[in-house]
Amino acid sequence: MSEDINVKTDADESPPVDLPPVEPPSAGFIIQLFVVPGLIVLAVVGVWALFGQLASSEQDWTKLVAELSNSNEHRRWRGAYGLAQMLQTAPEGDTDTPKLTQNPVIVDGLTELFVKELAKSSPSDDDIQFQAYLARTLGRLESPDKVFPVLREGMQSTHDREVRKNSVAAIAVIAGRARDRKQPLKNAALATDLIDVSSDADPLMRQVAAYTLGLIASERGSQRLIVLLDDPDENTKLNAAIALSRDGSTAGLSVFESVLSSSTVPLASTTPIKSNTAETNPATKQREINDLQYQRDVRLLNTLQALEQIAAQLSASEVKRIEALLKKVSDSKQIGKHFRQHADIVRKRLTRAG
């Protein structure tokens, strides 16, 4: 994958503390934007303290799989977290990596536990957080035939928002890896479910669905992305435009133009007040501005990357319009140096392409 997903948080959520700085993202970067809720972070810290010396031996992973079925919820947590760490920290290209991510015992253990958790009729807050974490972990596996059916269940509207969000995110991670290998996934049933999610009343769900639809090879999915270019939510529109640009489509060009135009407007003059406290508390107001600035930076970065992908498909008049907007971005003091330089590079490439 070549871009970050654009996702808003709820208005009353504080900025996530473990997001990485904006930078050209890696294939696994998307998963970091689906931050484990604060209580889970505390639980993970506790588990890490107990389990920090984890060794990636066969004996260790078999013990961890056994823990997944333990009646003690803390033991189940330890097993799931330990396996997630193994899947995440194995060096790229290491001979153990495919064995772990495709190991049928690990795959079955994690998917079966996820199914059991989803079946709870009245899940507690802790249950929901655990379900969301399991969904994230499934995204690290390389067994789509086993993983996709349970993630499709996880993203259904009968489940909690966090579980649904992380289920779609996990699908995006798996599909993104396949696309990076030049082997895009084709799954009509999955595409249909994502199209359904893209019509959800919750803009967050539409955002993640739009992003993920662009990673699944589907004609119906592409048609739905065209419709989402007119979505009332700005991030949904941008994710749809980015998804289309991956295959060289310029259908979302007007969305990219809007992002470039808005990026030069000072936030202080446009930032809505989220709470009464912010009206009288400068520190709270500044935090809100910082949060919005981060979102704006991600949107701008993704837009610049998308423009590079479609540069060769733009007409002379389109190139001229985009060049003018990029010049404003590269000259703006409201924008960080890195982004100004990136905008200037894209502008020069457009000039050469035109």
C-alpha positions as CSV (number, residue, x, y, z in Angstrom):
1,M,0.0,0.0,0.0
2,S,1.2,3.4,-0.7
3,E,-0.8,5.7,1.4
4,D,-2.3,6.2,4.8
5,I,-6.0,5.8,5.4
6,N,-7.9,9.0,6.2
7,V,-9.9,8.4,9.3
8,K,-11.5,10.9,11.7
9,T,-11.9,10.2,15.4
10,D,-15.0,11.1,17.3
11,A,-15.2,14.7,18.3
12,D,-14.9,13.8,22.0
13,E,-11.9,11.6,21.5
14,S,-8.4,12.9,22.4
15,P,-5.7,12.6,19.8
16,P,-4.2,9.1,19.9
17,V,-0.9,9.1,21.6
18,D,0.7,6.3,19.7
19,L,0.3,7.5,16.2
20,P,3.6,7.8,14.3
21,P,4.7,11.0,12.7
22,V,3.5,11.7,9.2
23,E,5.9,10.1,6.8
24,P,5.9,8.1,3.6
25,P,4.0,5.1,4.9
26,S,4.9,1.4,4.7
27,A,2.6,-1.4,3.9
28,G,1.9,-2.0,7.6
29,F,1.3,1.6,8.5
30,I,-2.4,1.6,8.0
31,I,-2.9,-0.7,11.1
32,Q,-1.3,1.9,13.3
33,L,-4.1,4.4,12.6
34,F,-6.6,2.1,14.3
35,V,-5.4,2.8,17.8
36,V,-6.2,0.4,20.6
37,P,-8.4,2.3,23.1
38,G,-6.8,3.7,26.2
39,L,-7.8,0.8,28.5
40,I,-6.3,-1.7,26.1
41,V,-3.1,0.2,26.0
42,L,-2.8,-0.1,29.8
43,A,-3.6,-3.8,29.6
44,V,-1.0,-4.3,26.8
45,V,1.6,-2.5,28.9
46,G,0.9,-4.9,31.8
47,V,1.0,-7.9,29.5
48,W,4.3,-6.7,27.9
49,A,5.9,-6.4,31.4
50,L,5.0,-10.0,32.1
51,F,5.7,-11.3,28.6
52,G,8.3,-8.9,27.3
53,Q,11.0,-11.6,27.0
54,L,9.0,-13.6,24.4
55,A,11.2,-15.8,22.3
56,S,10.0,-16.9,18.8
57,S,10.5,-20.6,19.3
58,E,8.1,-23.4,18.3
59,Q,7.5,-24.2,22.0
60,D,6.5,-20.6,22.7
61,W,3.9,-20.3,20.0
62,T,2.3,-23.6,20.9
63,K,1.9,-22.5,24.5
64,L,0.4,-19.3,23.4
65,V,-2.1,-21.0,21.1
66,A,-3.1,-23.2,24.1
67,E,-3.6,-20.0,26.2
68,L,-6.3,-18.8,23.7
69,S,-8.7,-21.4,25.0
70,N,-7.9,-20.8,28.7
71,S,-10.9,-19.9,30.9
72,N,-9.0,-17.1,32.5
73,E,-9.5,-13.9,30.3
74,H,-6.1,-12.6,31.3
75,R,-4.5,-15.8,30.1
76,R,-6.4,-15.5,26.8
77,W,-5.2,-11.9,26.5
78,R,-1.6,-13.0,27.1
79,G,-1.9,-15.7,24.4
80,A,-3.4,-13.4,21.8
81,Y,-1.0,-10.5,22.6
82,G,2.0,-12.9,22.5
83,L,1.0,-14.3,19.1
84,A,0.4,-10.8,17.8
85,Q,3.9,-9.8,18.9
86,M,5.4,-12.9,17.2
87,L,3.6,-12.1,14.0
88,Q,4.7,-8.5,14.1
89,T,8.3,-8.7,15.1
90,A,9.6,-11.6,13.0
91,P,12.1,-10.0,10.6
92,E,10.9,-9.5,7.1
93,G,12.1,-12.4,4.9
94,D,12.9,-14.5,8.0
95,T,12.2,-18.2,7.3
96,D,9.9,-18.3,10.4
97,T,7.7,-15.5,9.1
98,P,5.6,-17.5,6.6
99,K,5.4,-20.4,9.1
100,L,3.9,-18.2,11.7
101,T,1.5,-16.1,9.5
102,Q,0.3,-19.2,7.6
103,N,0.6,-21.8,10.4
104,P,-2.8,-23.5,10.5
105,V,-2.7,-24.0,14.2
106,I,-2.2,-20.3,14.9
107,V,-4.7,-19.3,12.2
108,D,-7.4,-21.7,13.6
109,G,-6.7,-20.7,17.2
110,L,-7.0,-16.9,16.5
111,T,-10.0,-17.2,14.2
112,E,-11.9,-19.6,16.4
113,L,-11.3,-17.3,19.4
114,F,-12.6,-14.3,17.4
115,V,-15.7,-16.2,16.5
116,K,-16.4,-17.2,20.1
117,E,-15.9,-13.6,21.3
118,L,-18.2,-12.3,18.6
119,A,-20.9,-14.7,19.7
120,K,-21.3,-13.1,23.1
121,S,-24.8,-11.8,23.4
122,S,-24.0,-8.9,25.8
123,P,-20.3,-8.2,25.6
124,S,-18.7,-6.0,28.2
125,D,-16.5,-3.1,27.4
126,D,-13.5,-5.3,28.0
127,D,-15.0,-8.0,25.7
128,I,-15.4,-5.4,22.9
129,Q,-11.9,-4.1,23.3
130,F,-10.6,-7.7,23.2
131,Q,-12.6,-8.3,20.0
132,A,-11.2,-5.2,18.4
133,Y,-7.6,-6.3,19.2
134,L,-8.2,-9.8,17.9
135,A,-9.5,-8.3,14.6
136,R,-6.3,-6.3,14.3
137,T,-4.2,-9.3,15.0
138,L,-6.0,-11.3,12.2
139,G,-4.8,-8.7,9.8
140,R,-1.2,-10.0,10.3
141,L,-2.1,-13.5,9.1
142,E,-1.6,-14.8,5.5
143,S,-4.6,-17.1,5.2
144,P,-7.4,-15.1,3.5
145,D,-9.6,-18.1,3.0
146,K,-9.8,-18.7,6.8
147,V,-9.5,-15.1,8.0
148,F,-11.9,-13.2,5.6
149,P,-15.1,-15.1,6.6
150,V,-14.7,-14.2,10.3
151,L,-13.6,-10.6,9.5
152,R,-16.7,-10.2,7.3
153,E,-18.8,-11.2,10.4
154,G,-16.8,-8.8,12.5
155,M,-17.7,-5.8,10.3
156,Q,-21.4,-6.4,10.4
157,S,-23.6,-3.7,12.0
158,T,-24.6,-6.0,14.9
159,H,-21.2,-5.5,16.4
160,D,-19.5,-2.6,18.1
161,R,-18.1,0.2,16.1
162,E,-14.5,-0.5,17.2
163,V,-14.8,-4.1,16.3
164,R,-16.3,-3.3,12.9
165,K,-13.6,-0.6,12.2
166,N,-10.8,-2.9,13.1
167,S,-12.3,-5.8,11.1
168,V,-12.4,-3.7,7.9
169,A,-8.9,-2.4,8.7
170,A,-7.5,-5.9,9.0
171,I,-9.0,-6.8,5.6
172,A,-7.3,-3.7,4.2
173,V,-3.9,-4.8,5.6
174,I,-4.2,-8.2,4.0
175,A,-5.5,-6.9,0.7
176,G,-2.8,-4.3,0.7
177,R,0.0,-6.9,1.1
178,A,-1.5,-8.9,-1.8
179,R,-1.6,-5.8,-4.0
180,D,2.0,-5.0,-3.1
181,R,2.9,-8.5,-4.4
182,K,1.1,-7.6,-7.7
183,Q,-1.6,-10.2,-6.8
184,P,-4.7,-8.2,-6.0
185,L,-7.4,-10.1,-4.3
186,K,-10.7,-11.0,-6.0
187,N,-13.5,-11.8,-3.6
188,A,-17.0,-10.9,-4.8
189,A,-18.7,-11.6,-1.4
190,L,-16.2,-9.5,0.5
191,A,-16.6,-6.6,-2.0
192,T,-20.4,-6.8,-1.6
193,D,-20.0,-6.6,2.2
194,L,-17.7,-3.6,1.9
195,I,-20.1,-1.9,-0.5
196,D,-22.8,-2.3,2.2
197,V,-20.5,-0.8,4.9
198,S,-19.7,2.1,2.6
199,S,-23.4,3.1,2.9
200,D,-23.3,3.1,6.7
201,A,-24.7,6.1,8.5
202,D,-21.4,6.3,10.5
203,P,-18.9,8.3,8.4
204,L,-16.0,6.5,10.0
205,M,-17.2,3.2,8.6
206,R,-17.7,4.8,5.2
207,Q,-14.1,6.1,5.4
208,V,-12.5,2.7,6.1
209,A,-14.8,0.9,3.6
210,A,-13.8,3.3,0.8
211,Y,-10.2,2.8,1.5
212,T,-10.5,-1.0,1.5
213,L,-12.7,-1.2,-1.6
214,G,-9.8,0.2,-3.6
215,L,-7.7,-2.8,-2.6
216,I,-10.1,-5.5,-3.8
217,A,-10.3,-6.2,-7.5
218,S,-14.1,-5.6,-8.1
219,E,-15.9,-3.8,-10.9
220,R,-18.9,-3.1,-8.5
221,G,-16.4,-1.8,-6.0
222,S,-14.9,0.6,-8.5
223,Q,-18.4,1.8,-9.4
224,R,-19.2,2.4,-5.8
225,L,-16.1,4.4,-5.3
226,I,-17.2,6.8,-8.1
227,V,-20.4,7.4,-6.1
228,L,-18.5,7.9,-2.9
229,L,-16.7,10.9,-4.5
230,D,-19.8,12.8,-3.7
231,D,-20.1,11.6,-0.1
232,P,-20.8,14.4,2.4
233,D,-17.9,13.3,4.6
234,E,-14.5,14.8,3.4
235,N,-12.4,11.8,4.4
236,T,-14.7,9.4,2.7
237,K,-14.4,11.4,-0.5
238,L,-10.7,11.5,-0.3
239,N,-10.3,7.8,0.4
240,A,-12.5,7.1,-2.6
241,A,-10.4,9.4,-4.8
242,I,-7.2,7.8,-3.6
243,A,-8.6,4.3,-4.1
244,L,-9.4,5.2,-7.7
245,S,-6.0,6.8,-8.4
246,R,-4.3,3.5,-7.6
247,D,-5.5,2.2,-10.9
248,G,-4.7,5.5,-12.7
249,S,-8.2,7.0,-12.6
250,T,-8.5,10.8,-12.5
251,A,-12.1,10.7,-11.4
252,G,-11.3,12.1,-8.0
253,L,-9.2,15.0,-9.3
254,S,-11.6,17.6,-8.0
255,V,-11.3,16.1,-4.5
256,F,-7.5,16.4,-4.7
257,E,-7.9,20.0,-5.8
258,S,-10.1,20.7,-2.8
259,V,-7.5,19.3,-0.4
260,L,-4.8,21.4,-1.9
261,S,-6.9,24.6,-1.7
262,S,-7.9,24.0,1.9
263,S,-4.4,23.1,3.1
264,T,-3.2,26.7,2.8
265,V,-6.1,28.1,4.9
266,P,-4.9,28.9,8.5
267,L,-6.5,26.4,10.9
268,A,-7.0,29.0,13.7
269,S,-9.5,30.9,11.6
270,T,-11.5,27.8,10.5
271,T,-11.3,25.4,13.4
272,P,-14.7,24.6,14.9
273,I,-15.0,24.6,18.7
274,K,-15.7,21.1,19.9
275,S,-16.5,21.9,23.5
276,N,-17.4,24.9,25.7
277,T,-14.1,24.3,27.6
278,A,-12.1,25.0,24.5
279,E,-13.7,28.4,24.2
280,T,-12.0,29.5,27.4
281,N,-9.1,27.1,27.6
282,P,-6.3,28.0,25.2
283,A,-4.5,24.7,25.9
284,T,-7.6,22.7,24.9
285,K,-8.1,24.8,21.8
286,Q,-4.5,24.2,20.8
287,R,-4.8,20.5,21.2
288,E,-7.8,20.5,18.9
289,I,-5.9,22.5,16.4
290,N,-3.0,20.1,16.6
291,D,-5.3,17.2,16.1
292,L,-6.8,18.8,13.0
293,Q,-3.4,19.7,11.7
294,Y,-2.3,16.1,11.9
295,Q,-5.4,15.1,9.9
296,R,-4.7,17.8,7.4
297,D,-1.1,16.7,7.0
298,V,-2.2,13.1,6.4
299,R,-4.7,14.3,3.8
300,L,-2.2,16.4,2.0
301,L,0.5,13.7,2.0
302,N,-1.9,11.2,0.5
303,T,-3.1,13.7,-2.0
304,L,0.4,14.5,-3.2
305,Q,1.2,10.8,-3.5
306,A,-2.0,10.2,-5.5
307,L,-1.2,13.1,-7.9
308,E,2.1,11.4,-8.6
309,Q,0.3,8.2,-9.5
310,I,-2.1,9.9,-12.0
311,A,0.3,12.6,-13.4
312,A,0.6,10.9,-16.8
313,Q,-3.2,10.7,-17.2
314,L,-3.9,14.4,-16.7
315,S,-4.7,16.7,-19.5
316,A,-2.8,19.9,-20.2
317,S,-5.5,22.1,-18.6
318,E,-5.7,19.8,-15.6
319,V,-1.9,20.0,-15.2
320,K,-2.1,23.8,-15.3
321,R,-4.7,23.9,-12.6
322,I,-2.9,21.5,-10.3
323,E,0.4,23.2,-10.8
324,A,-1.1,26.5,-9.7
325,L,-2.4,24.9,-6.5
326,L,0.8,23.1,-5.8
327,K,2.7,26.4,-6.1
328,K,0.5,27.9,-3.4
329,V,1.1,24.9,-1.2
330,S,4.9,25.1,-1.7
331,D,4.9,28.9,-0.9
332,S,2.6,28.7,2.1
333,K,4.0,29.4,5.5
334,Q,1.0,27.5,7.0
335,I,2.4,24.2,5.9
336,G,5.4,22.3,7.2
337,K,8.7,22.4,5.2
338,H,8.5,18.7,4.3
339,F,5.1,19.1,2.7
340,R,6.1,22.3,0.9
341,Q,9.1,20.5,-0.6
342,H,7.0,17.5,-1.6
343,A,4.5,19.7,-3.3
344,D,7.3,21.4,-5.2
345,I,8.6,18.0,-6.4
346,V,5.2,16.9,-7.5
347,R,4.7,20.2,-9.4
348,K,8.0,19.8,-11.3
349,R,7.1,16.2,-12.2
350,L,3.7,17.3,-13.5
351,T,5.4,19.9,-15.6
352,R,7.7,17.3,-17.1
353,A,4.8,14.9,-17.6
354,G,2.7,17.6,-19.3
